[in-house]
Amino acid sequence: MKNLAKALLLIMVMIMGLSLVTGMAAGQVKLVKGQTLYLPIATSYVSDDYSFNVNATIFIHNTDPDHSINIIKMDFYNTSGKLVEKYLQQPLKLAPAAATRIHVKNPLSGEEGTAAHFVIQWQAEAKAVEPIIGGLLFSSSGTRGYSFSTHPRIVQEAAD
């Protein structure tokens, strides 16, 4: 029993050390001229015996203290990859250190919304610190409350 406790303690210390090292790497500043991002935004949850719809909001923070960025594309797709709505008719300019939020206007229900997603594209005139972009998903059903966060995956990058 004593050896098991020591082994568990060692594993916990190793996990904490690994999370510190990966946390430092995640904090590195990256300068780029633009990115195309894939952001999962599930607007429904469906299982065999339970389902509910989810409200979703996207947050975009321009973390660069000196340069503006332009959000030039925000397209919403359903689970099967079909374009549902284009959220921008013209580019959205975010001043240095500015932020915005975009509420998903027409959440998809059922299977159509279980793996819905946005494709977001941003650009800057000069190399800029990449923005922080994320989604907040929340819902309630009866006495249960649900909240999730989601983060984008870079699918294309303009370094020059």
Long-range contacts (C-beta under 8 A, 24 or more apart in sequence): 29-129, 30-129, 30-130, 31-127, 31-128, 31-129, 31-130, 32-124, 32-127, 32-128, 32-130, 32-157, 32-158, 32-159, 33-123, 33-124, 33-125, 33-126, 33-127, 33-128, 33-158, 33-159, 33-160, 34-121, 34-122, 34-123, 34-124, 34-157, 34-158, 35-121, 35-122, 35-130, 35-154, 35-156, 35-157, 35-158, 36-73, 36-119, 36-120, 36-121, 36-154, 36-155, 36-156, 36-157, 37-118, 37-119, 37-120, 37-121, 37-122, 37-133, 37-152, 37-153, 37-154, 37-155, 38-117, 38-118, 38-119, 38-152, 38-153, 38-155, 39-117, 39-118, 39-119, 39-120, 39-133, 39-134, 39-135, 39-150, 39-151, 39-152, 39-153, 40-115, 40-116, 40-117, 40-135, 40-150, 41-76, 41-104, 41-116, 41-117, 41-118, 41-135, 41-137, 41-150, 42-113, 42-114, 42-115, 42-116, 42-137, 42-148, 42-150, 43-104, 43-107, 43-108, 43-109, 43-113, 43-116, 43-137, 44-107, 44-108, 44-109, 44-110, 44-111, 44-112, 44-113, 44-114, 44-116, 45-114, 45-139, 45-146, 46-110, 46-111, 46-114, 51-110, 52-139, 52-141, 52-146, 53-107, 53-109, 53-113, 53-139, 54-107, 54-113, 54-137, 54-138, 54-139, 54-146, 54-148, 55-103, 55-104, 55-107, 55-137, 55-138, 55-139, 56-103, 56-104, 56-107, 56-135, 56-136, 56-137, 57-101, 57-102, 57-103, 57-104, 57-135, 57-136, 58-101, 58-102, 58-104, 58-118, 58-120, 58-133, 58-134, 58-135, 59-99, 59-100, 59-101, 59-132, 59-133, 59-134, 59-135, 59-136, 60-94, 60-99, 60-100, 60-101, 60-102, 60-120, 60-122, 60-131, 60-132, 60-133, 61-98, 61-99, 61-131, 61-132, 61-133, 62-94, 62-95, 62-96, 62-97, 62-98, 62-99, 62-128, 62-131, 63-97, 63-129, 63-130, 63-131, 63-132, 64-96, 64-97, 64-124, 64-128, 64-129, 64-131, 65-96, 65-97, 65-129, 66-96, 66-128, 67-96, 67-124, 67-125, 67-126, 67-127, 67-128, 67-129, 68-93, 68-94, 68-95, 68-96, 68-124, 68-125, 69-93, 69-94, 69-122, 69-123, 69-124, 69-128, 69-131, 70-94, 70-122, 70-123, 70-124, 71-100, 71-120, 71-121, 71-122, 72-121, 72-122, 72-123, 73-119, 73-120, 73-121, 74-102, 74-118, 74-119, 74-120, 75-118, 75-119, 76-104, 76-116, 76-117, 76-118, 77-116, 77-117, 77-118, 77-119, 78-108, 78-112, 78-113, 78-116, 79-108, 79-111, 79-112, 79-113, 79-114, 79-115, 79-116, 80-112, 84-108, 84-116, 87-118, 94-131, 119-155, 120-152, 123-158, 127-159
